[in-house]
Amino acid sequence: MIAPHISITLIAIPIAAYFLGSIPFGLLLTKAFGRGDVRKVGSGNIGATNVARAAGLAAGVLTLARDVAKGARAVLLAEKLSNDSATWMISALAALVGHCFPVWLKFKGGKGVATAMGTFLVLSPLACLGAVILFLLVVIFWRYVSLGSVSAAAAMPLLNYFLWAPHHAPPLAITLGTLAASLFIIYKHRGNLGRLVEGVEPKFSFSKNKEAE
């Protein structure tokens, strides 16, 4: 039988992770830089790419760093309070859901790439590094942030499986959670994928009169 205080902790961890993930740094930083509501610019996304277009590179970089950090902190909190890897993964997914469906913005948030990156930076640093390298290569060669994001997300389950630890596969909960996060991010980019197929997806640019990812 699970002790009451342990049960409460296991419930509280993902709730706390959700609220961490739901902090809309992109919106807050764009307003702090005097550029108004980022949801009314470009794609309307609150992620770093659209923030960079709306408020400049510095705001975009700060948004990226904050979104990565909130994902990482959610998993670090879970690791501090629980020794169960399933709880860590649930916390990671809760932070991702918080970013994409923040209660503060009527559940209309970002696409979760940076927040997911933060969670895997803690869960599996080597796999995260591999995904970041793949993302950068795709963006450098093709200049589609969305394509880089989808490529990294699609590769993450395999990267995590093979780079978890020398001669060790990750726990089943981590493997399944990684797959769920990957599919979720790809789903959030379904509009971008449609535009890529049609050949109308805009390439990355800091020009404010073009639609962001």
Contacts in CASP RR format, 6 or more apart in sequence:
PFRMAT RR
TARGET T0000
AUTHOR 0000-0000-0000
METHOD contacts of the structure
MODEL  1
MIAPHISITLIAIPIAAYFLGSIPFGLLLTKAFGRGDVRKVGSGNIGATN
VARAAGLAAGVLTLARDVAKGARAVLLAEKLSNDSATWMISALAALVGHC
FPVWLKFKGGKGVATAMGTFLVLSPLACLGAVILFLLVVIFWRYVSLGSV
SAAAAMPLLNYFLWAPHHAPPLAITLGTLAASLFIIYKHRGNLGRLVEGV
EPKFSFSKNKEAE
2 10 0 8 1.000
9 81 0 8 1.000
9 82 0 8 1.000
10 82 0 8 1.000
10 84 0 8 1.000
10 87 0 8 1.000
13 77 0 8 1.000
13 78 0 8 1.000
13 81 0 8 1.000
13 82 0 8 1.000
13 87 0 8 1.000
13 90 0 8 1.000
13 91 0 8 1.000
14 87 0 8 1.000
14 90 0 8 1.000
14 91 0 8 1.000
14 93 0 8 1.000
14 94 0 8 1.000
15 94 0 8 1.000
16 74 0 8 1.000
16 77 0 8 1.000
17 71 0 8 1.000
17 74 0 8 1.000
17 75 0 8 1.000
17 77 0 8 1.000
17 78 0 8 1.000
17 90 0 8 1.000
17 91 0 8 1.000
17 92 0 8 1.000
17 94 0 8 1.000
17 95 0 8 1.000
18 94 0 8 1.000
18 95 0 8 1.000
18 97 0 8 1.000
18 98 0 8 1.000
19 98 0 8 1.000
20 70 0 8 1.000
20 71 0 8 1.000
20 73 0 8 1.000
20 74 0 8 1.000
20 77 0 8 1.000
20 95 0 8 1.000
21 70 0 8 1.000
21 71 0 8 1.000
21 74 0 8 1.000
21 94 0 8 1.000
21 95 0 8 1.000
21 96 0 8 1.000
21 98 0 8 1.000
21 99 0 8 1.000
21 102 0 8 1.000
21 115 0 8 1.000
22 98 0 8 1.000
22 99 0 8 1.000
22 101 0 8 1.000
22 102 0 8 1.000
22 103 0 8 1.000
22 104 0 8 1.000
23 66 0 8 1.000
23 70 0 8 1.000
23 102 0 8 1.000
24 46 0 8 1.000
24 102 0 8 1.000
24 104 0 8 1.000
24 105 0 8 1.000
24 109 0 8 1.000
25 46 0 8 1.000
25 62 0 8 1.000
25 63 0 8 1.000
25 66 0 8 1.000
25 67 0 8 1.000
25 70 0 8 1.000
26 38 0 8 1.000
26 46 0 8 1.000
26 47 0 8 1.000
26 48 0 8 1.000
26 51 0 8 1.000
26 59 0 8 1.000
26 60 0 8 1.000
26 63 0 8 1.000
26 66 0 8 1.000
26 67 0 8 1.000
27 37 0 8 1.000
27 38 0 8 1.000
27 39 0 8 1.000
27 46 0 8 1.000
27 105 0 8 1.000
29 51 0 8 1.000
29 55 0 8 1.000
29 59 0 8 1.000
29 60 0 8 1.000
29 62 0 8 1.000
29 63 0 8 1.000
29 66 0 8 1.000
30 36 0 8 1.000
30 37 0 8 1.000
30 38 0 8 1.000
30 41 0 8 1.000
30 51 0 8 1.000
30 54 0 8 1.000
30 55 0 8 1.000
30 59 0 8 1.000
30 63 0 8 1.000
31 37 0 8 1.000
32 59 0 8 1.000
33 55 0 8 1.000
33 56 0 8 1.000
33 58 0 8 1.000
33 59 0 8 1.000
34 55 0 8 1.000
35 41 0 8 1.000
35 54 0 8 1.000
35 55 0 8 1.000
35 56 0 8 1.000
35 59 0 8 1.000
36 54 0 8 1.000
38 44 0 8 1.000
38 45 0 8 1.000
38 46 0 8 1.000
38 47 0 8 1.000
38 50 0 8 1.000
38 51 0 8 1.000
38 54 0 8 1.000
38 55 0 8 1.000
39 45 0 8 1.000
39 46 0 8 1.000
39 105 0 8 1.000
39 108 0 8 1.000
41 50 0 8 1.000
41 53 0 8 1.000
41 54 0 8 1.000
41 208 0 8 1.000
41 212 0 8 1.000
42 50 0 8 1.000
42 53 0 8 1.000
42 54 0 8 1.000
42 210 0 8 1.000
42 211 0 8 1.000
42 212 0 8 1.000
43 50 0 8 1.000
43 211 0 8 1.000
43 212 0 8 1.000
43 213 0 8 1.000
44 50 0 8 1.000
44 212 0 8 1.000
45 109 0 8 1.000
45 110 0 8 1.000
45 111 0 8 1.000
45 212 0 8 1.000
45 213 0 8 1.000
46 63 0 8 1.000
46 105 0 8 1.000
46 109 0 8 1.000
46 110 0 8 1.000
47 63 0 8 1.000
47 64 0 8 1.000
47 67 0 8 1.000
47 110 0 8 1.000
47 111 0 8 1.000
47 114 0 8 1.000
48 60 0 8 1.000
48 61 0 8 1.000
48 63 0 8 1.000
48 64 0 8 1.000
48 67 0 8 1.000
48 114 0 8 1.000
49 60 0 8 1.000
49 145 0 8 1.000
49 204 0 8 1.000
49 212 0 8 1.000
49 213 0 8 1.000
50 212 0 8 1.000
50 213 0 8 1.000
51 59 0 8 1.000
51 60 0 8 1.000
51 63 0 8 1.000
52 59 0 8 1.000
52 60 0 8 1.000
52 61 0 8 1.000
52 63 0 8 1.000
52 206 0 8 1.000
52 212 0 8 1.000
53 205 0 8 1.000
53 206 0 8 1.000
53 207 0 8 1.000
53 208 0 8 1.000
53 210 0 8 1.000
53 212 0 8 1.000
54 208 0 8 1.000
54 212 0 8 1.000
56 206 0 8 1.000
57 206 0 8 1.000
63 114 0 8 1.000
64 114 0 8 1.000
67 99 0 8 1.000
67 112 0 8 1.000
67 114 0 8 1.000
67 115 0 8 1.000
67 118 0 8 1.000
68 114 0 8 1.000
68 115 0 8 1.000
68 117 0 8 1.000
68 118 0 8 1.000
68 121 0 8 1.000
69 118 0 8 1.000
70 95 0 8 1.000
70 99 0 8 1.000
70 115 0 8 1.000
70 118 0 8 1.000
71 92 0 8 1.000
71 95 0 8 1.000
71 96 0 8 1.000
71 99 0 8 1.000
71 115 0 8 1.000
71 116 0 8 1.000
71 118 0 8 1.000
71 119 0 8 1.000
71 122 0 8 1.000
72 118 0 8 1.000
72 119 0 8 1.000
72 121 0 8 1.000
72 122 0 8 1.000
74 91 0 8 1.000
74 92 0 8 1.000
74 94 0 8 1.000
74 95 0 8 1.000
74 119 0 8 1.000
75 88 0 8 1.000
75 91 0 8 1.000
75 92 0 8 1.000
75 95 0 8 1.000
75 118 0 8 1.000
75 119 0 8 1.000
75 122 0 8 1.000
75 123 0 8 1.000
76 122 0 8 1.000
77 91 0 8 1.000
78 87 0 8 1.000
78 88 0 8 1.000
78 90 0 8 1.000
78 91 0 8 1.000
78 92 0 8 1.000
79 88 0 8 1.000
79 122 0 8 1.000
81 87 0 8 1.000
82 88 0 8 1.000
85 170 0 8 1.000
85 171 0 8 1.000
85 173 0 8 1.000
85 174 0 8 1.000
86 171 0 8 1.000
86 173 0 8 1.000
86 174 0 8 1.000
88 123 0 8 1.000
88 174 0 8 1.000
89 123 0 8 1.000
89 173 0 8 1.000
89 174 0 8 1.000
89 176 0 8 1.000
89 177 0 8 1.000
89 178 0 8 1.000
91 119 0 8 1.000
92 116 0 8 1.000
92 119 0 8 1.000
92 120 0 8 1.000
92 123 0 8 1.000
92 177 0 8 1.000
92 181 0 8 1.000
93 177 0 8 1.000
93 180 0 8 1.000
93 181 0 8 1.000
95 115 0 8 1.000
95 119 0 8 1.000
96 112 0 8 1.000
96 115 0 8 1.000
96 116 0 8 1.000
96 119 0 8 1.000
96 181 0 8 1.000
96 184 0 8 1.000
96 185 0 8 1.000
98 115 0 8 1.000
99 109 0 8 1.000
99 110 0 8 1.000
99 112 0 8 1.000
99 115 0 8 1.000
100 109 0 8 1.000
100 110 0 8 1.000
100 111 0 8 1.000
100 112 0 8 1.000
100 184 0 8 1.000
100 188 0 8 1.000
101 107 0 8 1.000
101 108 0 8 1.000
101 109 0 8 1.000
102 108 0 8 1.000
102 109 0 8 1.000
110 188 0 8 1.000
111 149 0 8 1.000
111 185 0 8 1.000
111 188 0 8 1.000
111 189 0 8 1.000
112 185 0 8 1.000
112 188 0 8 1.000
113 149 0 8 1.000
113 152 0 8 1.000
113 153 0 8 1.000
113 185 0 8 1.000
116 153 0 8 1.000
116 156 0 8 1.000
116 181 0 8 1.000
116 185 0 8 1.000
117 128 0 8 1.000
117 131 0 8 1.000
117 132 0 8 1.000
118 128 0 8 1.000
119 181 0 8 1.000
120 127 0 8 1.000
120 128 0 8 1.000
120 131 0 8 1.000
120 156 0 8 1.000
120 160 0 8 1.000
120 178 0 8 1.000
121 128 0 8 1.000
123 160 0 8 1.000
123 174 0 8 1.000
124 159 0 8 1.000
124 160 0 8 1.000
124 163 0 8 1.000
124 164 0 8 1.000
124 170 0 8 1.000
124 174 0 8 1.000
126 159 0 8 1.000
126 163 0 8 1.000
127 156 0 8 1.000
127 159 0 8 1.000
127 160 0 8 1.000
127 162 0 8 1.000
127 163 0 8 1.000
127 164 0 8 1.000
130 155 0 8 1.000
130 159 0 8 1.000
130 163 0 8 1.000
131 152 0 8 1.000
131 153 0 8 1.000
131 155 0 8 1.000
131 156 0 8 1.000
131 159 0 8 1.000
132 152 0 8 1.000
134 148 0 8 1.000
134 151 0 8 1.000
134 152 0 8 1.000
134 155 0 8 1.000
135 148 0 8 1.000
135 149 0 8 1.000
135 151 0 8 1.000
135 152 0 8 1.000
138 144 0 8 1.000
138 147 0 8 1.000
138 148 0 8 1.000
138 151 0 8 1.000
138 152 0 8 1.000
139 145 0 8 1.000
139 147 0 8 1.000
139 148 0 8 1.000
139 204 0 8 1.000
142 148 0 8 1.000
142 203 0 8 1.000
143 203 0 8 1.000
143 204 0 8 1.000
144 196 0 8 1.000
144 201 0 8 1.000
144 203 0 8 1.000
144 204 0 8 1.000
144 213 0 8 1.000
145 204 0 8 1.000
145 213 0 8 1.000
146 189 0 8 1.000
146 192 0 8 1.000
146 193 0 8 1.000
146 195 0 8 1.000
146 196 0 8 1.000
146 201 0 8 1.000
146 213 0 8 1.000
147 192 0 8 1.000
147 196 0 8 1.000
147 201 0 8 1.000
149 185 0 8 1.000
149 189 0 8 1.000
149 213 0 8 1.000
150 185 0 8 1.000
150 186 0 8 1.000
150 189 0 8 1.000
150 192 0 8 1.000
150 193 0 8 1.000
153 181 0 8 1.000
153 182 0 8 1.000
153 185 0 8 1.000
153 186 0 8 1.000
153 189 0 8 1.000
154 182 0 8 1.000
154 186 0 8 1.000
156 178 0 8 1.000
156 181 0 8 1.000
156 182 0 8 1.000
157 175 0 8 1.000
157 178 0 8 1.000
157 179 0 8 1.000
157 182 0 8 1.000
160 170 0 8 1.000
160 174 0 8 1.000
160 175 0 8 1.000
160 178 0 8 1.000
161 169 0 8 1.000
161 170 0 8 1.000
161 175 0 8 1.000
161 178 0 8 1.000
164 170 0 8 1.000
164 174 0 8 1.000
169 175 0 8 1.000
170 178 0 8 1.000
186 193 0 8 1.000
192 201 0 8 1.000
192 213 0 8 1.000
194 201 0 8 1.000
195 201 0 8 1.000
202 210 0 8 1.000
202 211 0 8 1.000
202 212 0 8 1.000
202 213 0 8 1.000
204 213 0 8 1.000
END
